[in-house]
């Protein structure tokens, strides 16, 4: 430290006036001016400033397959090269787990699973977002000539694309980056969600992929009743800004004007010539969620009758007289749960 007497408090210290122990290349980072008896003293303390940056911990995405159907879905996701995700397989059968490609297999006792296949309401209370795919919806995906096994493969592929879409939004830097906090704001405590996927490689691929995702059987017209929407656009290096804008126009035109909409756009060389759109719609009312879990066709009917009022929490009574005879008012006896 050097103490110099100055006749003017505004006088600057030149490097030539600094005693020899100091080096010109050392930069001052703090200075203090004190006044004692009409003499000003300027004190400069010197040191080395070092900064360290710690990367923010990235989001962790886990996919858990429960039972034979869930384990098969996980195997197909792994086989398709899904990245950015940790996989878990849970089953009571050790032999089935040996066939699992998941890096985290877990065997549980048979007594623990009795009756849990029907406890969707219990599961819903412990998760932020729940997506359920009933067997009935497979009829809307596959045509009459589709073999049974291929129909289940279609459902698994929709799930894979949905998981991949969320993973891409969060983990892959893209044309439009989305923070995990944004996705969390839409999906946290949102209850039952609807999932839609669209793929197109035609000349009008952007609009077609967006319309497929919004009109897919797994999401139906319920995007109009959602208060939160997350969607991801993935394409190759040939994807243009105008195409991204067209997808956004389709989605925003169908969503509620007050809905919280988050979207991301990712460029992936594996998608050259194609555009993939993944949509997750959330924020349905509790009664509307129950209808979605039991009968998607009834949910669409409610939306037409109420004009979307039910999804906004307005009272609406659903009874057998409200539904046509072609729409069952009881839950489907068998569903696929993922």
C-alpha positions in Angstrom: 0.0 0.0 0.0 1.3 3.5 -0.9 0.2 6.7 1.0 0.7 9.9 -1.0 0.0 13.5 0.1 -2.1 15.4 -2.4 -2.8 19.1 -2.6 -5.9 18.5 -4.7 -8.4 15.7 -3.9 -9.2 15.4 -7.6 -5.6 14.8 -8.5 -4.9 11.5 -10.1 -2.0 9.2 -9.3 0.3 8.5 -12.2 2.2 5.2 -12.5 5.5 7.1 -12.4 4.8 8.4 -8.9 4.1 4.9 -7.5 7.0 3.4 -5.5 9.0 0.6 -7.1 7.3 -2.3 -5.2 4.2 -1.8 -7.4 4.0 -3.1 -10.9 2.3 -1.3 -13.7 0.3 -4.3 -14.9 -1.5 -4.8 -11.6 -4.9 -3.1 -11.7 -6.5 -1.4 -8.6 -9.9 -2.8 -7.7 -10.7 -0.7 -4.6 -9.8 2.8 -3.5 -10.6 4.8 -0.5 -10.2 8.5 0.0 -9.8 9.8 3.6 -9.3 13.2 5.0 -7.1 13.8 8.0 -6.2 17.4 9.2 -6.7 19.2 5.9 -4.4 16.7 4.2 -6.0 14.2 1.8 -4.7 10.7 1.6 -5.6 8.4 -1.2 -5.1 4.7 -0.4 -5.2 2.1 -3.1 -5.2 -1.6 -2.4 -4.0 -3.9 -5.0 -4.7 -7.6 -5.6 -5.7 -10.3 -8.1 -9.3 -10.8 -9.0 -10.4 -14.3 -10.1 -13.8 -15.4 -11.2 -15.2 -18.9 -11.6 -18.4 -19.9 -13.4 -20.4 -23.0 -12.4 -22.7 -24.4 -15.1 -26.4 -24.6 -14.1 -27.5 -28.1 -13.5 -29.5 -29.4 -16.4 -33.0 -30.8 -16.1 -33.2 -34.6 -15.5 -35.8 -36.5 -17.6 -36.7 -40.0 -16.6 -39.0 -42.5 -18.4 -40.4 -45.3 -16.2 -42.0 -48.3 -17.8 -44.2 -50.3 -15.5 -45.4 -53.8 -16.4 -45.1 -55.6 -19.7 -46.6 -52.9 -21.9 -44.6 -50.2 -20.2 -41.3 -52.2 -20.5 -42.0 -52.8 -24.2 -42.6 -49.1 -24.8 -39.3 -48.3 -23.1 -37.5 -50.8 -25.2 -38.8 -49.3 -28.4 -37.9 -45.8 -27.2 -34.3 -47.0 -26.5 -34.2 -48.8 -29.9 -35.2 -45.6 -31.7 -32.3 -43.7 -30.3 -34.2 -41.4 -28.0 -31.6 -39.2 -26.2 -31.4 -37.0 -23.2 -33.5 -39.4 -21.1 -32.8 -42.0 -18.3 -34.8 -45.2 -18.6 -36.3 -47.3 -15.9 -38.1 -50.6 -16.1 -40.3 -51.9 -13.3 -41.9 -55.4 -13.3 -42.8 -58.3 -11.0 -41.3 -60.8 -13.5 -37.5 -61.1 -13.4 -37.5 -62.8 -16.8 -39.2 -59.9 -18.4 -36.7 -57.5 -16.8 -33.9 -59.6 -18.4 -35.3 -58.7 -21.8 -35.4 -55.0 -20.9 -32.9 -52.6 -22.5 -33.4 -50.0 -19.7 -30.2 -49.2 -17.7 -32.2 -49.2 -14.5 -34.4 -52.3 -14.1 -36.3 -52.8 -10.8 -38.2 -55.9 -9.7 -41.0 -55.5 -7.2 -43.2 -58.0 -5.4 -46.5 -59.2 -6.9 -48.4 -58.2 -3.8 -47.4 -54.6 -4.3 -49.1 -54.3 -7.6 -52.5 -55.9 -6.9 -55.2 -53.4 -7.8 -52.7 -50.6 -8.7 -53.6 -50.8 -12.3 -56.9 -49.0 -11.6 -55.5 -46.4 -9.2 -55.1 -43.6 -11.8 -56.6 -41.1 -9.4 -54.0 -41.9 -6.8 -51.2 -41.5 -9.4 -52.7 -38.2 -10.5 -52.3 -36.8 -7.0 -48.6 -37.5 -7.0 -47.6 -36.2 -10.4 -47.7 -32.8 -12.1 -48.9 -34.0 -15.4 -50.5 -37.3 -16.4 -51.1 -38.5 -19.9 -53.3 -41.6 -20.3 -53.7 -43.5 -23.5 -56.8 -45.9 -23.4 -57.0 -48.9 -25.7 -60.1 -47.2 -27.3 -58.0 -44.5 -28.8 -55.9 -47.0 -30.7 -59.0 -47.6 -32.8 -58.7 -44.0 -34.0 -55.0 -44.3 -34.8 -55.1 -47.6 -36.8 -57.2 -48.6 -39.7 -59.1 -51.8 -40.1 -56.2 -53.6 -41.8 -53.6 -52.7 -39.1 -52.4 -55.8 -37.2 -52.8 -55.7 -33.4 -49.1 -55.6 -32.7 -48.6 -52.8 -35.2 -51.4 -50.8 -33.5 -49.6 -51.0 -30.2 -46.4 -50.0 -31.9 -48.2 -46.8 -33.2 -49.1 -45.9 -29.6 -45.6 -46.5 -28.4 -44.2 -44.3 -31.2 -46.6 -41.5 -30.3 -45.3 -41.7 -26.7 -41.7 -41.7 -27.9 -42.2 -38.6 -30.0 -43.9 -36.9 -27.1 -41.0 -37.7 -24.7 -38.5 -36.7 -27.4 -40.3 -33.4 -28.0 -40.1 -32.4 -24.3 -36.5 -33.6 -24.1 -35.6 -31.5 -27.2 -37.3 -28.4 -25.8 -35.3 -28.6 -22.6 -31.9 -30.0 -23.5 -31.1 -29.1 -27.1 -30.1 -25.6 -28.0 -32.2 -24.6 -31.0 -33.6 -21.8 -33.1 -35.9 -20.9 -30.2 -34.6 -21.8 -26.8 -37.0 -22.6 -24.0 -35.9 -22.5 -20.3 -36.9 -25.4 -18.1 -38.7 -22.9 -15.9 -41.0 -22.1 -18.8 -42.0 -25.7 -19.4 -42.4 -26.2 -15.6 -44.8 -23.2 -15.5 -47.1 -24.9 -18.0 -46.9 -28.5 -16.8 -46.6 -28.2 -13.0 -49.8 -29.2 -11.1 -51.6 -29.3 -14.4 -53.4 -32.7 -13.9 -54.4 -34.7 -17.0 -52.7 -33.6 -20.2 -53.3 -34.4 -23.9 -50.6 -35.4 -26.3 -50.5 -34.8 -30.1 -47.8 -35.5 -32.7 -47.7 -34.5 -36.3 -45.1 -35.4 -39.1 -45.0 -34.3 -42.7 -42.6 -34.1 -45.6 -44.8 -32.6 -48.2 -44.6 -29.2 -49.8 -46.9 -27.8 -47.2 -45.3 -29.8 -44.4 -45.4 -27.1 -41.8 -49.1 -26.6 -41.8 -49.8 -30.4 -42.3 -47.6 -31.4 -39.3 -49.2 -28.7 -37.1 -52.8 -29.8 -38.1 -51.9 -33.4 -37.5 -50.7 -32.6 -34.0 -53.7 -30.5 -33.1 -56.2 -32.9 -34.6 -54.6 -36.2 -33.6 -56.8 -38.7 -31.7 -54.7 -38.3 -28.7 -55.4 -34.6 -28.4 -58.6 -34.2 -30.4 -60.1 -30.7 -30.3 -59.3 -30.4 -26.6 -56.5 -27.9 -27.3 -59.2 -25.3 -27.4 -60.0 -26.1 -23.8 -56.5 -26.0 -22.5 -55.0 -23.2 -20.4 -51.5 -24.3 -21.1 -49.8 -25.5 -24.3 -46.3 -26.7 -24.8 -45.2 -27.5 -28.4 -42.0 -28.3 -30.1 -41.0 -27.9 -33.8 -38.2 -30.1 -35.0 -36.8 -30.1 -38.6 -33.5 -30.5 -40.5 -31.2 -27.7 -41.7 -33.7 -27.0 -44.5 -36.4 -25.8 -42.1 -37.1 -22.1 -42.6 -38.3 -19.3 -40.3 -41.5 -19.0 -42.3 -42.3 -22.7 -41.7 -41.8 -22.2 -38.0 -44.1 -19.2 -38.1 -46.8 -21.2 -40.0 -46.7 -23.9 -37.3 -47.1 -21.3 -34.6 -50.0 -19.7 -36.5 -51.9 -23.0 -36.6 -51.4 -23.7 -32.9 -52.1 -20.2 -31.6 -55.3 -19.9 -33.8 -56.8 -23.0 -32.1 -55.6 -22.3 -28.5 -57.5 -20.1 -26.1 -56.4 -16.5 -26.4 -55.6 -16.4 -22.7 -53.7 -19.7 -22.7 -50.0 -19.8 -21.6 -48.2 -21.0 -24.7 -44.6 -22.1 -24.7 -42.8 -23.4 -27.8 -39.3 -24.4 -29.0 -37.7 -25.0 -32.4 -34.9 -27.4 -32.8 -32.7 -28.2 -35.9 -31.7 -31.9 -36.1 -29.8 -33.3 -39.1 -31.8 -36.6 -38.8 -35.0 -34.8 -39.8 -33.9 -33.4 -43.2 -37.0 -33.1 -45.4 -39.4 -33.5 -42.5 -41.0 -31.4 -39.9 -42.1 -32.9 -36.6 -44.6 -31.1 -34.3 -45.3 -32.3 -30.7 -48.0 -30.7 -28.6 -48.9 -31.1 -25.0 -52.0 -29.4 -23.8 -52.6 -28.9 -20.0 -54.8 -27.1 -17.6 -58.2 -28.8 -17.9 -60.9 -28.5 -15.2 -61.2 -31.5 -12.8 -64.5 -32.8 -14.2 -63.3 -32.3 -17.8 -60.1 -34.3 -16.9 -62.2 -37.2 -15.6 -64.1 -37.3 -18.8 -60.9 -37.3 -20.8 -59.7 -40.3 -18.8 -62.9 -42.2 -19.4 -64.2 -41.2 -22.8 -62.5 -38.8 -25.2 -65.5 -38.7 -27.5 -67.7 -37.5 -24.6 -65.1 -34.9 -23.9 -65.3 -33.5 -27.4 -69.1 -33.5 -27.1 -68.9 -31.5 -23.8 -66.7 -29.0 -25.5 -69.3 -28.5 -28.3 -72.3 -28.2 -25.9 -70.6 -25.8 -23.5 -68.5 -23.9 -25.9 -65.4 -24.5 -23.8 -67.0 -23.1 -20.6 -66.5 -26.4 -18.7 -62.8 -26.3 -19.3 -62.7 -22.8 -17.7 -64.2 -24.1 -14.5 -67.8 -23.1 -15.2 -70.5 -25.5 -13.8 -71.8 -28.1 -16.2 -73.8 -31.2 -15.6 -73.0 -34.4 -17.5 -75.7 -37.0 -17.5 -77.0 -39.7 -19.8 -79.5 -37.4 -21.4 -76.7 -35.1 -22.5 -74.8 -37.8 -24.4 -76.1 -39.5 -27.5 -76.7 -43.2 -27.3 -73.6 -43.9 -29.4 -71.3 -42.5 -26.7 -70.9 -44.7 -23.6 -71.3 -43.0 -20.3 -69.3 -45.5 -18.3 -65.5 -45.8 -18.2 -63.7 -48.1 -20.7 -62.9 -51.4 -18.8 -59.4 -51.7 -20.1 -56.8 -49.0 -20.8 -53.1 -48.6 -21.5 -51.4 -46.6 -18.8 -47.9 -45.1 -19.4 
